[in-house]
Amino acid sequence: MTKLEAEQIAETFSGRSWHAGDGVWLVIVKQPDGKVLVVSDDLLCEYETQKHFEQALPSQTIPLKQYSALLN
């Protein structure tokens, strides 16, 4: 996703956009229970804590590309 897309999605879900490098933009949404949701172009990931996110240990992942293809 582009920087603008990430910023718009982040604003919609009260999160923040983050440039992960190499042109990769993510949306990070911290939940009241401490969980962290991360949206990229092709994945939605849930992490139990910020530390789990930093260690790349998601508790759940949902591939988005396969679902978007079904909508077209």
C-alpha positions as CSV (number, residue, x, y, z in Angstrom):
1,M,0.0,0.0,0.0
2,T,1.1,3.5,-0.5
3,K,1.9,6.0,2.3
4,L,-1.4,7.8,1.6
5,E,-3.4,4.6,1.8
6,A,-1.7,3.6,5.1
7,E,-2.4,7.1,6.5
8,Q,-6.1,7.0,5.5
9,I,-6.6,3.5,6.9
10,A,-4.8,4.4,10.1
11,E,-7.0,7.4,10.6
12,T,-10.1,5.4,10.0
13,F,-9.1,2.8,12.7
14,S,-7.4,5.1,15.1
15,G,-4.1,3.6,14.4
16,R,-0.8,4.8,12.9
17,S,0.9,4.3,9.6
18,W,4.5,2.9,9.7
19,H,7.1,2.7,7.0
20,A,8.7,-0.8,7.5
21,G,11.3,-0.1,4.8
22,D,11.7,-1.0,1.1
23,G,8.5,0.8,0.3
24,V,6.4,-1.3,2.6
25,W,3.8,0.6,4.6
26,L,1.9,-0.9,7.5
27,V,-1.1,0.2,9.6
28,I,-0.7,-0.6,13.3
29,V,-3.7,-0.5,15.6
30,K,-3.2,-1.0,19.4
31,Q,-6.2,-2.5,21.1
32,P,-7.4,-1.6,24.6
33,D,-6.6,-5.2,25.7
34,G,-2.9,-4.7,24.6
35,K,-3.2,-6.7,21.4
36,V,-1.7,-5.2,18.2
37,L,-3.3,-5.4,14.8
38,V,-1.1,-4.9,11.8
39,V,-2.4,-4.5,8.2
40,S,-0.2,-4.8,5.2
41,D,-1.1,-5.1,1.5
42,D,-1.5,-8.8,1.8
43,L,-2.0,-9.7,5.5
44,L,-3.9,-8.8,8.6
45,C,-2.0,-10.0,11.7
46,E,-2.9,-10.0,15.4
47,Y,-0.2,-10.0,18.0
48,E,-0.8,-10.6,21.7
49,T,1.5,-7.7,22.7
50,Q,3.8,-5.1,21.2
51,K,6.7,-7.3,22.1
52,H,5.3,-10.2,20.1
53,F,5.0,-7.7,17.1
54,E,8.6,-6.7,17.5
55,Q,9.6,-10.4,17.6
56,A,7.3,-11.2,14.5
57,L,5.2,-13.7,16.5
58,P,1.6,-13.3,15.4
59,S,-1.1,-15.1,17.2
60,Q,-3.4,-15.0,14.1
61,T,-3.0,-14.1,10.4
62,I,-5.5,-13.6,7.6
63,P,-4.2,-13.4,4.1
64,L,-6.0,-10.5,2.3
65,K,-4.9,-11.1,-1.3
66,Q,-7.0,-14.3,-1.7
67,Y,-10.1,-12.5,-0.3
68,S,-9.7,-9.4,-2.5
69,A,-9.5,-11.7,-5.6
70,L,-12.8,-13.1,-4.7
71,L,-14.4,-9.7,-4.6
72,N,-13.3,-8.8,-8.2
